[in-house]
Amino acid sequence: MRVRVVDSNGDPVAGVAVCDGLDVVTTDDLGNAELAAETTPFVWVSRPSGFDAARWFHRRDVAARTPEVVFELRPTEQSLPFRFAQITDLHVSALRAPARMPVADGLAGFDEHGSLALRPLTTSADLVAVLEELAAAAGPHGPPRFFVATGDLTDHGTAADYRAFVEALASSPLPIHALPGNHDHVGHPHGPGGGEGSGRPGQGFEEHVGPRWWSLTHAGLRLVALDWFSHSLGLDRETQERWLAADLATAAPGTAVLFLTHDQMTTAFYDRVRVVAPHVRTLGSLSGHWHTSRVVRHGAELHANTGTTTFGGFDWSPAQGRLVDWDGDELSIRTVALRAPEGLGRATFAAARGKPLRPDGAAFAVRLPGAVHLARPLVVAGTVVVAWSDDDRAQGGLVCHDIETGERLWEAALDAPIRAGATFVPDGGLVVAVSVCGGVVAVDARSGVVCWRAQVGERLRAWVHAPPVLLPGAVAVGEVREYAALETSDGSLRWSRDDLEIAKSMATMMQGVVQDGVLVAGFSFMGFHSFGLDPMTGATVWRLDGNRFHSPTSDIVADPQGSDVFVVRLGGRVERMAAATGELRWRAGIGAAFSIGRPLVEADALFVSSGLGTLHCFDARDGGPRWETRLPGDRLLVMGPYRREGLAVATGPTSAGGLLVQPTGDGFVHRVDPSSGALTSSTAIGAPITAGAAAVGRDVIVATADGTLLRIVG
């Protein structure tokens, strides 16, 4: 097929890359190029720097055998620096809302006839509202010029879902450059199945949106999009990488390249890129899929995995967009919480600027280097150690403060942001912490001097949100893809398991525990999700249960008076199990689908918080309910998996001064009578709190999602 590329005056444009999904050729002096393949679904033009095109791809009609396709490039203003915005995991759906939702944060309810009905996660109107908000997110380089949508545009990949997405796309205030995710492949959200595995991968996306891989260059920045899902399944890996090598071969030496993929590609993939295209400069990537915010530097590359744009994430980060600035040499990012009150747009991602607010009743309030999200402060010998993150700088670390005055005593850097609290190792006086990408650090608790570092798992493919588990002489750390024990003396490997289960797409957030001589560990949304392991060898003692919808969501805590453990699972199932065997002792419920707060055991009482803002007390011996209290409050940020509204509670209660202390996502610290559930007092902090409080006598230490450390007087 002949392809001609002309400018808006009809004059030929030479040196422009055109392709058919397999081969890439550049136009000659007459603007012409010949593509040999006749059966590929598209031919398209790689829009060069300084140009755009009203129509950039042509959908083949094999029967018509079109002899020539003409692409018209139009000049566009592409001055430097400039900004664009990433949106991802939109999950647009054409479903009707269920008539009744038994669980407010559930994914399904019942229709008017009483039949099970999935709820629509995002409507066209929901998406348009987000696009309008992000389009107005001006910075020093002005507002975004366009959006990139990195997959899971639709929820089920049906024609109706695609029509709903295209409807929103037509109303977008800015151009949207899109690529597919696993949910955009009909019939198999996480594996080949239905009719598509034997047919053409991505047929629905191609029919309604366009090519599944493509490139364009804007102001010297080359964006390269791939279909990660079909690539990862091996359905068209060789085809995509053949095209990629040919596409990058047309780039000038030193061209800056940013990859767009639904999930984070592997280190091996980027190694292959360096082999086939050593002349380009890979800046990194933007991705989604995990419904988390996770930003990692890998050498000179920046890899930003962005959370959901239209609702809260699995990691309880708020609905978000990622603003990307390019100055012609370097990338910088700014992550923004959507629908956030003024001053809280960076909460959970980075620290607020300026002096922290000091509410009434606070002994001190100090600004931290970054945000604190999910990472409970650790009290050690008159000090408090806090794990902080700055996603926009891809940094994280530990900082130690005097527990009486708030004075900063020492700092230690991690290799990446951190979402897990630190663990104290009494034998050796160490504080051990792990970053989101599996970088483990052990520091001296008194001085902050780094004693050793280690890496668990592949940096680009590890999602670790759980604190290390203290073992005899070691710590267990990692996620289901690689879970390991490291000797506390020097960080050397005691054992490692990479065969527990195939990782899907939920970060490991729950901390395990050693009880009755067994390491009890859990992993989110896996088939086999709960394990009893030998702490010395890592060998499996027992495992449960083959149903990912029964996987744990909370930390696993030990019964201090016996040999059992307690855990909260998906769907609000509260369980007591035998640590030695995994045998179920009893089961109760809290009426919430996603609850990650750490349970608290005191004497014969078990206290559990739901993600929806209810606090429950059960008899720890038999699971009998004692009381339930609904905490006051409402949405401050759009937080909680698949949620847009309502109070979000991402942490469990703490016991201090004979009362339960419960922080909440709307920025309050509540005190509750443990015998009755009565609310006794509430302290307004003014910023979301997603990490548990640490008790200091009657007082508590809390760290906020906008980077403030406070001691609240009891």
C-alpha positions as CSV (number, residue, x, y, z in Angstrom):
1,M,0.0,0.0,0.0
2,R,1.2,3.5,-0.8
3,V,1.1,6.1,1.9
4,R,1.5,9.8,1.3
5,V,2.1,12.4,3.9
6,V,1.4,16.0,3.2
7,D,1.2,19.2,5.1
8,S,-1.9,21.5,5.4
9,N,-1.0,23.1,2.1
10,G,-0.9,19.7,0.3
11,D,2.9,19.8,0.0
12,P,4.8,16.5,0.6
13,V,6.5,16.0,4.0
14,A,9.7,13.9,3.8
15,G,11.3,11.8,6.6
16,V,8.1,10.9,8.4
17,A,7.6,7.4,9.8
18,V,4.6,5.4,8.7
19,C,3.8,1.9,9.6
20,D,1.4,-1.0,9.4
21,G,1.9,-2.5,12.9
22,L,4.8,-4.6,11.6
23,D,7.1,-2.5,9.5
24,V,8.1,1.1,9.6
25,V,9.3,3.1,6.7
26,T,9.9,6.8,6.2
27,T,8.5,9.0,3.5
28,D,10.7,10.1,0.6
29,D,11.2,13.6,-0.8
30,L,7.7,13.3,-2.5
31,G,6.1,12.3,0.8
32,N,5.6,8.8,-0.3
33,A,6.2,5.4,1.3
34,E,5.3,1.8,0.5
35,L,4.1,-0.7,3.1
36,A,4.2,-4.4,2.0
37,A,1.9,-6.0,4.5
38,E,-1.7,-6.4,3.3
39,T,-3.4,-8.1,6.2
40,T,-2.6,-5.9,9.2
41,P,-5.7,-3.9,10.5
42,F,-4.2,-0.4,10.3
43,V,-1.7,1.8,8.7
44,W,-0.7,4.9,10.6
45,V,1.6,7.8,10.8
46,S,4.0,8.6,13.7
47,R,3.2,12.2,14.2
48,P,6.5,14.1,14.2
49,S,7.6,16.9,16.4
50,G,5.8,20.1,15.5
51,F,2.8,18.4,13.9
52,D,-0.5,16.7,14.6
53,A,-3.1,15.1,12.4
54,A,-6.8,15.1,12.4
55,R,-6.7,11.6,11.2
56,W,-3.5,9.7,12.1
57,F,-4.5,6.1,11.3
58,H,-6.4,4.3,8.5
59,R,-8.5,1.3,9.2
60,R,-7.9,-1.2,6.4
61,D,-10.8,-2.7,4.4
62,V,-9.2,-5.8,3.0
63,A,-12.0,-6.3,0.5
64,A,-11.7,-2.7,-0.8
65,R,-7.9,-2.8,-1.2
66,T,-7.4,0.9,-1.0
67,P,-4.4,1.7,-3.2
68,E,-3.3,4.9,-1.4
69,V,-3.8,6.5,2.0
70,V,-3.0,10.2,2.5
71,F,-2.2,11.6,6.0
72,E,-2.3,15.4,6.4
73,L,-0.1,16.9,9.0
74,R,-1.0,20.2,10.5
75,P,1.5,22.4,12.3
76,T,0.9,22.8,16.0
77,E,2.4,25.0,18.7
78,Q,4.9,22.9,20.6
79,S,7.0,25.3,22.5
80,L,9.0,24.2,25.5
81,P,8.5,23.6,28.3
82,F,5.1,21.9,28.2
83,R,2.8,19.7,30.3
84,F,0.5,16.8,29.6
85,A,-1.5,14.6,32.0
86,Q,-1.8,10.9,32.5
87,I,-5.1,9.3,33.3
88,T,-5.5,5.5,33.8
89,D,-7.8,2.7,34.9
90,L,-11.0,4.6,34.1
91,H,-13.2,1.4,34.0
92,V,-16.0,3.2,32.1
93,S,-19.1,1.1,32.1
94,A,-22.5,1.1,30.4
95,L,-24.2,-1.0,33.1
96,R,-27.2,0.3,35.1
97,A,-26.7,1.0,38.8
98,P,-28.1,-1.8,40.9
99,A,-31.4,-1.1,42.7
100,R,-29.9,-2.2,46.0
101,M,-26.3,-2.4,47.4
102,P,-26.1,-4.6,50.5
103,V,-22.4,-3.4,51.0
104,A,-21.8,0.2,50.2
105,D,-18.3,-0.4,48.9
106,G,-19.1,-3.7,47.1
107,L,-18.7,-4.3,43.4
108,A,-22.2,-5.9,43.0
109,G,-25.7,-5.5,44.3
110,F,-29.2,-6.6,43.2
111,D,-31.5,-5.3,40.5
112,E,-35.2,-4.6,40.9
113,H,-35.9,-8.3,40.4
114,G,-33.5,-9.5,43.1
115,S,-30.9,-10.8,40.6
116,L,-27.2,-10.2,41.1
117,A,-26.1,-7.0,39.3
118,L,-22.6,-5.5,38.9
119,R,-22.4,-1.8,39.5
120,P,-20.9,0.6,36.9
121,L,-17.6,1.8,38.2
122,T,-17.4,4.9,36.1
123,T,-19.9,6.5,33.8
124,S,-19.2,8.8,30.9
125,A,-20.3,11.8,33.0
126,D,-17.9,10.7,35.8
127,L,-15.0,10.6,33.3
128,V,-15.9,14.0,31.7
129,A,-15.9,15.7,35.1
130,V,-12.4,14.3,35.8
131,L,-11.1,15.4,32.4
132,E,-12.4,18.9,32.9
133,E,-10.7,19.2,36.3
134,L,-7.4,17.9,35.0
135,A,-7.5,20.1,31.9
136,A,-7.6,23.1,34.2
137,A,-4.6,22.0,36.3
138,A,-2.2,24.8,35.3
139,G,1.4,25.0,36.5
140,P,4.4,27.1,35.7
141,H,4.4,25.6,32.2
142,G,0.7,26.2,31.6
143,P,-2.2,23.7,31.6
144,P,-1.8,20.2,30.0
145,R,-1.8,20.1,26.2
146,F,-3.2,16.5,26.0
147,F,-4.1,13.4,28.0
148,V,-2.5,10.0,27.7
149,A,-4.9,7.2,28.9
150,T,-2.8,4.1,29.9
151,G,-5.4,1.4,29.7
152,D,-8.4,-0.1,31.3
153,L,-10.5,2.5,29.6
154,T,-13.5,0.2,29.9
155,D,-14.6,-2.1,32.7
156,H,-15.6,-5.2,30.7
157,G,-14.4,-4.4,27.1
158,T,-17.9,-4.7,25.7
159,A,-19.2,-2.7,22.7
160,A,-21.5,-0.8,25.1
161,D,-18.6,0.0,27.4
162,Y,-16.6,1.3,24.4
163,R,-19.5,3.4,23.2
164,A,-19.7,5.0,26.7
165,F,-15.9,5.7,26.6
166,V,-16.0,7.2,23.1
167,E,-18.9,9.4,24.2
168,A,-16.7,10.8,27.0
169,L,-13.7,11.1,24.6
170,A,-15.9,13.2,22.3
171,S,-16.6,15.6,25.2
172,S,-13.0,15.8,26.4
173,P,-11.6,19.4,26.6
174,L,-8.2,18.0,25.4
175,P,-7.0,15.3,22.9
176,I,-6.7,11.8,24.4
177,H,-4.0,9.4,23.3
178,A,-5.1,6.0,24.4
179,L,-3.8,2.5,24.7
180,P,-5.5,-0.7,26.0
181,G,-5.4,-2.5,29.3
182,N,-6.5,-6.0,30.3
183,H,-10.1,-5.0,30.9
184,D,-10.2,-3.7,27.3
185,H,-9.6,-7.2,26.0
186,V,-13.1,-8.8,25.9
187,G,-13.6,-12.0,27.9
188,H,-10.4,-12.2,29.9
189,P,-9.5,-9.5,32.4
190,H,-6.5,-11.5,33.6
191,G,-5.9,-14.3,31.0
192,P,-6.9,-15.5,27.6
193,G,-10.3,-16.9,27.3
194,G,-13.7,-16.5,25.6
195,G,-13.5,-15.9,21.9
196,E,-10.7,-13.5,21.8
197,G,-7.8,-15.8,22.8
198,S,-8.3,-17.7,19.5
199,G,-9.2,-14.6,17.5
200,R,-7.4,-11.3,17.1
201,P,-6.2,-9.9,20.4
202,G,-7.6,-6.4,21.2
203,Q,-10.3,-6.6,18.5
204,G,-12.7,-4.5,20.6
205,F,-10.2,-1.8,21.2
206,E,-9.2,-1.7,17.6
207,E,-12.8,-1.5,16.4
208,H,-13.8,1.3,18.7
209,V,-10.5,3.2,19.4
210,G,-7.7,2.4,17.0
211,P,-4.2,0.9,16.9
212,R,-3.0,-0.8,20.1
213,W,0.6,0.3,19.7
214,W,1.8,3.6,18.2
215,S,4.3,6.5,18.6
216,L,4.2,10.2,18.4
217,T,6.7,13.0,19.1
218,H,5.7,16.3,20.8
219,A,8.3,19.0,21.3
220,G,11.1,16.5,21.0
221,L,9.6,14.0,23.4
222,R,8.8,10.6,21.7
223,L,5.9,8.8,23.3
224,V,5.7,5.1,22.6
225,A,2.6,3.1,23.5
226,L,2.4,-0.7,23.7
227,D,-0.3,-3.2,24.4
228,W,1.2,-4.7,27.6
229,F,-1.6,-7.3,28.1
230,S,-1.3,-9.2,24.8
231,H,2.5,-8.7,25.0
232,S,2.6,-10.3,28.4
233,L,0.5,-13.3,27.3
234,G,2.7,-13.9,24.3
235,L,-0.1,-13.3,21.9
236,D,1.8,-10.8,19.8
237,R,5.1,-10.1,21.8
238,E,7.3,-10.7,18.8
239,T,5.2,-8.5,16.6
240,Q,5.1,-5.6,19.0
241,E,8.9,-5.8,19.6
242,R,9.6,-6.1,15.9
243,W,7.6,-2.9,15.3
244,L,9.2,-1.2,18.3
245,A,12.7,-1.8,17.0
246,A,11.7,-0.5,13.6
247,D,10.0,2.5,15.0
248,L,12.9,3.5,17.3
249,A,15.3,3.0,14.3
250,T,13.7,6.0,12.7
251,A,14.5,8.2,15.8
252,A,17.4,10.6,15.7
253,P,20.3,9.9,18.0
254,G,19.7,11.1,21.5
255,T,15.9,11.2,21.1
256,A,14.2,11.1,24.5
257,V,11.7,8.2,24.7
258,L,8.9,7.8,27.3
259,F,7.0,4.4,27.2
260,L,3.3,4.2,27.9
261,T,2.1,0.8,29.0
262,H,-0.9,-0.5,31.0
263,D,1.3,-2.4,33.5
264,Q,4.9,-1.8,34.3
265,M,7.2,-3.6,31.9
266,T,10.1,-5.8,33.2
267,T,13.7,-4.9,33.5
268,A,14.4,-7.5,30.8
269,F,12.2,-5.6,28.4
270,Y,14.1,-2.4,28.9
271,D,17.4,-4.3,28.5
272,R,16.1,-5.4,25.1
273,V,15.2,-1.8,24.2
274,R,18.8,-0.8,25.0
275,V,20.1,-3.5,22.7
276,V,17.9,-2.7,19.7
277,A,17.9,1.1,20.1
278,P,21.1,2.1,21.8
279,H,21.0,5.5,20.1
280,V,17.8,6.7,22.0
281,R,17.6,7.9,25.6
282,T,14.9,6.0,27.5
283,L,13.4,8.4,30.1
284,G,11.2,5.7,31.7
285,S,7.5,4.9,31.6
286,L,4.0,5.7,32.7
287,S,1.7,2.8,33.6
288,G,-1.3,1.8,35.6
289,H,-3.1,-1.5,36.3
290,W,-2.3,-1.9,40.0
291,H,-4.6,0.9,41.2
292,T,-1.6,2.3,43.2
293,S,0.7,5.2,43.1
294,R,4.3,3.8,42.8
295,V,7.2,5.8,41.4
296,V,10.7,4.3,41.2
297,R,14.0,5.5,39.7
298,H,15.9,2.8,38.0
299,G,19.3,4.1,37.0
300,A,18.6,7.3,35.0
301,E,15.0,6.2,34.3
302,L,11.8,7.2,36.0
303,H,9.0,4.7,36.1
304,A,5.7,6.1,37.4
305,N,2.9,3.6,38.1
306,T,-0.3,5.7,38.6
307,G,-3.4,5.0,40.5
308,T,-7.0,5.2,39.4
309,T,-8.3,8.5,38.0
310,T,-12.0,8.1,38.6
311,F,-12.2,6.5,42.0
312,G,-10.0,5.5,45.0
313,G,-7.1,3.0,44.7
314,F,-6.4,-0.4,46.2
315,D,-3.6,1.3,48.1
316,W,-6.1,3.8,49.5
317,S,-4.4,6.6,47.5
318,P,-7.0,9.1,46.3
319,A,-8.4,9.3,42.8
320,Q,-5.5,10.9,40.9
321,G,-4.0,12.3,37.8
322,R,-0.3,12.6,37.0
323,L,0.9,15.8,35.5
324,V,4.1,15.4,33.4
325,D,6.3,18.4,32.5
326,W,9.0,18.2,29.8
327,D,11.5,21.0,29.4
328,G,13.4,19.5,26.5
329,D,15.9,17.7,28.6
330,E,14.3,16.3,31.8
331,L,10.9,15.0,32.9
332,S,9.3,16.0,36.2
333,I,5.9,14.9,37.6
334,R,3.3,16.2,39.9
335,T,0.6,13.9,41.2
336,V,-2.7,15.5,42.1
337,A,-5.6,14.2,44.2
338,L,-8.8,14.9,42.3
339,R,-11.8,16.6,43.9
340,A,-9.5,17.6,46.8
341,P,-10.1,20.6,49.1
342,E,-7.7,23.5,48.7
343,G,-4.3,22.6,50.2
344,L,-4.8,18.8,50.1
345,G,-4.2,18.2,46.4
346,R,-0.9,16.4,47.1
347,A,-1.9,14.4,50.2
348,T,-0.5,10.9,50.2
349,F,1.9,11.8,47.4
350,A,4.1,14.5,48.9
351,A,4.3,16.8,51.9
352,A,2.4,20.1,52.0
353,R,4.4,23.3,51.9
354,G,4.9,25.7,54.8
355,K,4.5,25.3,58.5
356,P,2.2,22.6,59.7
357,L,-1.0,23.4,61.5
358,R,-0.9,22.7,65.2
359,P,-4.4,21.8,66.5
360,D,-5.6,22.3,70.0
361,G,-4.3,19.5,72.2
362,A,-1.1,18.9,70.2
363,A,2.1,18.8,72.2
364,F,4.0,19.4,69.0
365,A,3.5,19.4,65.2
366,V,6.4,19.2,62.9
367,R,6.8,19.1,59.1
368,L,8.1,15.8,57.7
369,P,10.1,15.5,54.4
370,G,7.3,13.8,52.7
371,A,3.8,12.4,53.1
372,V,3.0,9.5,55.4
373,H,0.6,7.0,53.8
374,L,-0.3,3.7,55.4
375,A,3.0,3.7,57.4
376,R,2.3,3.5,61.1
377,P,4.8,5.5,63.3
378,L,7.2,3.3,65.3
379,V,7.9,4.2,69.0
380,V,11.4,3.2,70.1
381,A,13.1,4.1,73.4
382,G,11.9,7.7,73.7
383,T,11.8,8.4,70.0
384,V,9.4,7.9,67.1
385,V,10.5,6.7,63.7
386,V,8.4,7.7,60.7
387,A,8.5,6.4,57.1
388,W,7.8,9.1,54.6
389,S,7.4,9.3,50.8
390,D,7.5,11.8,48.0
391,D,6.2,10.2,44.8
392,D,6.9,13.2,42.7
393,R,10.6,13.0,43.5
394,A,10.6,9.2,43.7
395,Q,12.1,9.4,47.2
396,G,11.4,8.0,50.6
397,G,13.1,7.6,53.9
398,L,13.0,7.2,57.6
399,V,13.1,10.2,60.0
400,C,13.5,9.9,63.8
401,H,12.1,12.5,66.3
402,D,12.3,13.0,70.0
403,I,9.0,11.8,71.4
404,E,8.8,14.6,74.0
405,T,9.8,17.6,71.9
406,G,9.4,16.6,68.3
407,E,13.1,17.5,67.6
408,R,14.5,15.7,64.6
409,L,17.3,13.4,65.6
410,W,18.3,11.6,62.4
411,E,17.3,10.7,58.9
412,A,18.0,7.7,56.6
413,A,17.3,7.5,52.9
414,L,15.5,4.6,51.1
415,D,15.9,3.8,47.4
416,A,12.2,4.7,46.7
417,P,9.0,5.8,48.3
418,I,7.6,3.7,51.2
419,R,4.1,2.7,52.2
420,A,5.0,0.4,55.1
421,G,5.8,1.2,58.6
422,A,9.2,0.2,60.0
423,T,9.9,-2.8,62.2
424,F,12.0,-2.7,65.4
425,V,14.5,-5.5,65.9
426,P,15.4,-5.5,69.7
427,D,18.3,-7.9,69.2
428,G,20.7,-5.5,67.6
429,G,18.7,-2.3,68.1
430,L,17.8,-2.1,64.4
431,V,15.0,-0.4,62.6
432,V,14.2,-2.3,59.3
433,A,12.0,-0.8,56.5
434,V,11.2,-1.7,52.9
435,S,10.4,0.5,50.0
436,V,7.6,0.0,47.5
437,C,10.0,-1.7,45.1
438,G,11.5,-4.1,47.6
439,G,14.6,-2.1,48.8
440,V,15.3,-3.1,52.4
441,V,17.3,-1.0,54.7
442,A,18.4,-1.6,58.3
443,V,19.5,1.3,60.4
444,D,20.8,1.7,63.9
445,A,17.8,2.9,66.0
446,R,20.0,5.3,68.0
447,S,22.0,7.0,65.3
448,G,20.3,6.3,62.0
449,V,23.5,4.9,60.6
450,V,22.7,2.4,57.8
451,C,23.9,-1.1,58.8
452,W,22.9,-3.0,55.6
453,R,20.8,-2.8,52.5
454,A,19.2,-5.6,50.5
455,Q,16.9,-6.1,47.5
456,V,13.9,-8.5,47.5
457,G,12.4,-9.1,44.1
458,E,12.8,-7.2,40.8
459,R,12.8,-3.5,41.4
460,L,10.5,-2.7,38.5
461,R,8.0,-5.4,39.3
462,A,7.8,-5.5,43.1
463,W,4.8,-3.9,44.9
464,V,5.6,-4.0,48.6
465,H,3.3,-2.2,51.1
466,A,3.7,-4.5,54.1
467,P,6.2,-3.9,57.0
468,P,8.8,-6.5,57.6
469,V,7.8,-9.4,60.0
470,L,10.1,-10.1,62.9
471,L,11.4,-13.7,62.9
472,P,14.0,-15.3,65.2
473,G,17.2,-13.7,64.0
474,A,15.6,-12.5,60.7
475,V,12.9,-10.5,59.1
476,A,10.4,-11.7,56.4
477,V,9.7,-9.2,53.7
478,G,8.4,-8.9,50.2
479,E,5.2,-9.8,48.2
480,V,3.8,-12.9,46.6
481,R,6.1,-12.7,43.6
482,E,9.1,-13.0,45.9
483,Y,8.8,-13.4,49.7
484,A,12.1,-13.8,51.6
485,A,13.7,-13.9,55.0
486,L,16.8,-11.8,55.6
487,E,19.2,-12.3,58.5
488,T,19.1,-9.2,60.7
489,S,22.8,-9.4,61.4
490,D,23.9,-8.5,57.8
491,G,20.9,-8.7,55.5
492,S,22.0,-11.9,53.9
493,L,19.3,-14.2,52.5
494,R,18.0,-17.0,54.7
495,W,15.4,-18.2,52.3
496,S,13.3,-17.0,49.4
497,R,10.0,-18.2,47.9
498,D,9.0,-17.2,44.3
499,D,6.5,-20.1,43.9
500,L,3.7,-19.2,46.3
501,E,1.3,-17.9,43.7
502,I,1.1,-16.0,40.4
503,A,0.9,-12.3,41.2
504,K,-2.2,-10.5,39.9
505,S,-2.7,-6.8,40.5
506,M,-3.1,-6.0,44.1
507,A,-0.2,-4.8,46.2
508,T,0.7,-6.8,49.3
509,M,-0.3,-4.6,52.2
510,M,-0.8,-6.9,55.1
511,Q,1.9,-7.7,57.6
512,G,2.2,-11.3,58.8
513,V,3.1,-12.6,62.2
514,V,5.0,-15.4,63.8
515,Q,2.7,-17.4,66.1
516,D,3.1,-20.9,67.6
517,G,6.3,-21.4,65.7
518,V,4.7,-20.6,62.3
519,L,5.0,-17.5,60.1
520,V,1.5,-16.7,59.0
521,A,1.5,-14.6,55.9
522,G,-1.2,-13.3,53.6
523,F,-1.4,-11.7,50.1
524,S,-4.2,-9.7,48.5
525,F,-6.4,-11.0,45.8
526,M,-4.5,-14.2,45.1
527,G,-5.9,-17.7,44.5
528,F,-3.8,-19.2,47.3
529,H,-3.6,-16.2,49.6
530,S,-2.9,-17.3,53.2
531,F,0.1,-19.3,54.2
532,G,1.7,-20.9,57.2
533,L,5.5,-21.0,56.5
534,D,8.4,-22.4,58.5
535,P,10.3,-19.3,59.6
536,M,13.7,-21.0,59.4
537,T,13.3,-22.6,55.9
538,G,10.3,-20.9,54.3
539,A,8.8,-24.3,53.6
540,T,5.0,-24.3,53.4
541,V,3.3,-25.7,56.5
542,W,-0.3,-25.0,55.2
543,R,-2.1,-22.8,52.7
544,L,-5.6,-21.4,52.0
545,D,-7.8,-21.7,49.9
546,G,-7.9,-21.2,46.2
547,N,-10.5,-18.5,46.2
548,R,-9.1,-15.0,45.7
549,F,-12.3,-13.4,47.0
550,H,-11.4,-14.8,50.4
551,S,-7.9,-13.2,50.5
552,P,-6.9,-11.1,53.5
553,T,-7.0,-7.3,53.6
554,S,-5.7,-6.5,57.0
555,D,-2.5,-7.3,59.0
556,I,-2.6,-10.7,60.6
557,V,-2.3,-10.3,64.4
558,A,-1.5,-12.8,67.1
559,D,-3.7,-13.7,70.1
560,P,-1.4,-12.6,73.0
561,Q,-3.0,-15.2,75.2
562,G,-2.9,-18.2,72.9
563,S,-1.7,-19.8,69.7
564,D,-4.2,-18.3,67.2
565,V,-4.3,-15.3,64.9
566,F,-6.9,-12.8,63.7
567,V,-7.4,-11.4,60.3
568,V,-9.9,-9.4,58.2
569,R,-10.6,-10.7,54.6
570,L,-12.3,-9.3,51.5
571,G,-16.0,-8.8,52.0
572,G,-15.5,-7.9,55.7
573,R,-15.0,-11.5,56.9
574,V,-13.4,-11.4,60.4
575,E,-11.7,-14.7,61.3
576,R,-9.8,-16.4,64.1
577,M,-7.5,-19.2,62.9
578,A,-5.1,-21.7,64.4
579,A,-1.6,-20.4,63.4
580,A,-0.2,-23.9,63.3
581,T,-2.7,-25.4,60.9
582,G,-4.8,-22.5,59.4
583,E,-7.9,-24.2,60.8
584,L,-10.8,-21.8,61.2
585,R,-12.0,-21.2,64.8
586,W,-14.8,-18.7,64.1
587,R,-15.9,-16.2,61.5
588,A,-17.9,-12.9,61.8
589,G,-18.6,-10.0,59.5
590,I,-18.4,-6.2,59.4
591,G,-20.4,-5.4,56.3
592,A,-17.6,-3.7,54.2
593,A,-15.9,-5.1,51.2
594,F,-12.4,-3.5,51.7
595,S,-11.1,-3.0,55.2
596,I,-7.3,-2.8,55.7
597,G,-7.2,-1.5,59.3
598,R,-5.1,-3.6,61.7
599,P,-7.2,-5.5,64.2
600,L,-6.6,-4.9,67.9
601,V,-6.7,-7.6,70.5
602,E,-7.1,-6.7,74.2
603,A,-7.9,-9.4,76.8
604,D,-11.0,-11.1,75.4
605,A,-12.0,-8.4,73.0
606,L,-11.2,-7.9,69.3
607,F,-11.6,-4.5,67.8
608,V,-11.9,-4.1,64.1
609,S,-12.4,-0.9,61.9
610,S,-14.2,-1.1,58.6
611,G,-13.1,1.0,55.6
612,L,-16.5,2.6,55.7
613,G,-16.1,4.2,59.1
614,T,-17.6,1.7,61.5
615,L,-15.8,0.4,64.6
616,H,-16.7,-3.1,65.8
617,C,-16.1,-5.1,69.0
618,F,-16.2,-8.9,69.0
619,D,-15.7,-11.5,71.7
620,A,-12.2,-12.7,70.8
621,R,-13.1,-16.2,72.1
622,D,-16.1,-17.0,70.0
623,G,-16.6,-14.1,67.6
624,G,-19.8,-12.9,69.2
625,P,-20.6,-9.3,68.4
626,R,-20.6,-6.9,71.4
627,W,-21.1,-3.5,69.9
628,E,-20.8,-1.4,66.7
629,T,-20.2,2.3,66.4
630,R,-20.5,4.5,63.3
631,L,-17.9,7.2,63.4
632,P,-18.9,10.7,62.4
633,G,-17.5,12.2,59.2
634,D,-17.6,12.2,55.4
635,R,-15.4,12.3,52.4
636,L,-12.4,14.6,52.5
637,L,-10.5,12.9,49.7
638,V,-11.8,10.4,47.1
639,M,-10.4,7.3,48.9
640,G,-11.0,3.6,49.2
641,P,-11.1,0.9,46.4
642,Y,-13.7,1.7,43.8
643,R,-15.2,4.5,45.9
644,R,-16.0,8.2,45.3
645,E,-18.0,9.2,48.3
646,G,-18.2,8.6,52.0
647,L,-15.9,8.5,55.0
648,A,-12.7,6.4,54.4
649,V,-10.9,4.7,57.2
650,A,-7.6,3.0,56.2
651,T,-6.3,2.1,59.6
652,G,-7.3,0.2,62.7
653,P,-7.6,1.4,66.3
654,T,-4.9,1.9,69.0
655,S,-5.3,1.6,72.7
656,A,-4.1,4.6,74.7
657,G,-5.0,5.6,78.3
658,G,-7.8,3.1,78.5
659,L,-9.6,4.3,75.3
660,L,-9.6,3.3,71.7
661,V,-8.0,5.8,69.4
662,Q,-9.2,5.8,65.8
663,P,-7.7,8.1,63.1
664,T,-9.8,8.7,60.0
665,G,-9.4,9.7,56.4
666,D,-11.3,13.0,56.9
667,G,-8.6,14.2,59.4
668,F,-9.9,13.4,62.8
669,V,-8.6,11.4,65.8
670,H,-11.5,9.9,67.7
671,R,-11.5,8.4,71.1
672,V,-13.9,5.6,71.9
673,D,-14.9,3.8,75.1
674,P,-13.8,0.2,74.6
675,S,-16.6,-1.2,76.8
676,S,-19.5,0.4,75.1
677,G,-18.4,1.9,71.8
678,A,-19.4,5.4,72.9
679,L,-17.5,8.2,71.3
680,T,-15.8,10.3,74.0
681,S,-13.9,12.9,72.1
682,S,-12.8,14.0,68.6
683,T,-9.7,16.1,67.6
684,A,-9.7,17.8,64.2
685,I,-6.3,17.5,62.6
686,G,-7.2,19.1,59.2
687,A,-5.5,16.5,57.0
688,P,-6.2,12.9,56.1
689,I,-4.7,10.2,58.4
690,T,-4.2,6.8,56.8
691,A,-1.6,5.4,59.1
692,G,-2.3,4.0,62.6
693,A,-1.6,6.0,65.7
694,A,1.2,5.0,68.1
695,A,0.4,5.2,71.9
696,V,2.6,7.0,74.3
697,G,0.9,6.6,77.6
698,R,-2.4,8.5,77.3
699,D,-1.1,10.4,74.3
700,V,-0.8,9.3,70.7
701,I,1.5,10.0,67.9
702,V,-0.1,10.4,64.5
703,A,1.4,11.2,61.1
704,T,-0.8,12.8,58.4
705,A,-1.0,12.1,54.7
706,D,0.2,15.6,54.0
707,G,3.4,15.2,56.0
708,T,2.8,16.4,59.6
709,L,3.9,14.5,62.7
710,L,1.9,15.3,65.8
711,R,1.7,14.3,69.5
712,I,-1.9,14.5,70.6
713,V,-2.4,14.9,74.3
714,G,-4.8,12.4,75.9
